[in-house]
Amino acid sequence: MPTLAPRLRRPLPTLALLSLLLSLPHTTPAQQPPDPSKYTAHVLQLAPNLYVIQLKNPKDDTFNIGILPGPDGVLMVDHPMPQLADMVRANLTQITKDPVRALINTHWHYDHVGGNELYGSQALIIAHENVRKRL
């Protein structure tokens, strides 16, 4: 069996430790639910039948929700956390009174899939199959 050159033997313990550390589960601090009173919202019209509801918090994080009203109801893209549902609904009524019939999740982050539990019983949820795997 060939032996490693002395130069190559030294980094092996370091590489083994690094790979062990990288294989440990990643933990992140728990997210606090957003306080809706700290958010502002407004509706932007991008085209005759295309809107964005923008929500901003004091840290200047912006959440964009795409809205496309149609004859069969509303297509919504990326609803943020459920705690912001009343604010989203209030702004949605400025655009249309029609129900949300389709909800697109662009990806699995919590601030893009919060509407699933709110609209899932009445709307078709559309996402890549890997979004479902990660939820």
C-alpha positions in Angstrom: 0.0 0.0 0.0 1.5 3.4 -0.9 2.3 5.8 1.8 1.5 9.5 1.7 4.4 11.9 1.5 5.1 13.7 4.8 3.8 17.0 3.4 0.4 15.5 2.6 0.0 13.7 5.9 -0.1 17.0 8.0 -3.3 18.4 6.5 -5.3 15.1 6.8 -6.3 15.7 10.4 -7.3 19.3 9.5 -9.4 18.1 6.5 -11.0 15.4 8.6 -12.0 17.9 11.3 -13.3 20.3 8.7 -15.4 17.7 7.0 -16.8 16.6 10.4 -17.8 20.2 11.2 -19.4 20.7 7.8 -21.4 17.5 8.3 -23.0 18.7 11.6 -26.6 19.9 11.4 -26.8 23.6 10.7 -28.9 25.5 13.3 -30.1 29.0 13.1 -31.8 31.1 15.8 -35.5 30.8 15.8 -37.3 33.6 13.8 -39.6 35.8 15.8 -43.0 36.2 14.3 -43.3 39.6 12.7 -45.2 42.4 14.4 -47.6 43.7 11.8 -47.8 47.1 13.5 -44.1 47.6 12.5 -44.8 47.1 8.8 -45.9 49.5 6.2 -47.6 48.5 2.9 -48.5 50.0 -0.4 -49.7 48.9 -3.8 -47.7 49.6 -7.0 -49.3 49.2 -10.4 -46.7 47.9 -12.8 -49.0 47.4 -15.9 -52.7 47.7 -16.5 -53.4 44.4 -14.9 -50.2 43.7 -12.9 -49.6 44.9 -9.3 -47.1 44.5 -6.5 -48.0 44.8 -2.8 -44.8 45.9 -1.0 -44.4 45.4 2.7 -41.5 47.0 4.6 -40.3 46.7 8.1 -38.2 49.1 10.2 -35.0 47.2 9.1 -36.0 48.2 5.5 -36.6 44.6 4.5 -39.0 44.6 1.6 -41.4 41.8 0.8 -42.9 41.9 -2.7 -46.2 40.1 -3.5 -47.1 39.8 -7.1 -50.8 40.2 -7.9 -52.4 39.4 -11.3 -56.2 39.7 -11.2 -58.0 37.8 -13.9 -61.5 36.7 -14.9 -61.3 33.5 -12.8 -59.7 35.2 -9.7 -56.3 36.3 -8.5 -52.9 34.8 -9.2 -50.6 35.7 -6.3 -46.9 35.3 -6.2 -45.0 34.8 -2.8 -47.2 35.6 0.2 -45.0 36.4 3.2 -45.5 35.2 6.8 -49.1 34.4 7.9 -48.9 37.1 10.6 -49.0 39.7 7.8 -52.2 38.3 6.2 -54.5 41.1 7.4 -52.2 43.7 5.9 -52.0 41.8 2.6 -55.7 41.3 2.4 -56.4 45.0 3.1 -54.1 46.0 0.3 -55.4 43.3 -2.0 -58.9 44.7 -1.7 -57.5 48.0 -3.1 -56.8 46.0 -6.3 -59.8 43.6 -6.5 -62.5 41.9 -4.5 -62.0 38.6 -6.3 -60.6 35.6 -4.4 -57.1 34.2 -4.7 -57.3 31.2 -6.9 -53.6 30.4 -7.5 -50.5 31.0 -5.4 -47.0 30.6 -6.8 -44.1 29.9 -4.4 -40.9 31.0 -6.1 -38.9 29.2 -3.4 -39.2 27.6 0.0 -38.1 30.4 2.4 -40.6 31.2 5.2 -41.2 34.7 3.9 -42.4 33.4 0.5 -44.7 30.5 1.6 -46.7 32.0 4.4 -49.8 32.2 2.3 -49.9 28.5 1.7 -51.7 27.9 5.0 -54.0 30.8 4.4 -55.0 30.1 0.8 -54.3 26.4 0.4 -57.9 25.4 0.8 -59.2 27.7 -1.9 -56.2 28.2 -4.2 -54.0 26.0 -6.3 -50.4 26.2 -5.0 -47.8 26.1 -7.7 -44.1 25.5 -7.0 -41.2 23.5 -8.1 -41.2 20.0 -6.6 -38.1 20.8 -4.5 -40.1 23.5 -2.7 -42.4 20.8 -1.3 -39.5 18.7 -0.3 -38.1 21.5 1.8 -41.3 22.6 3.5 
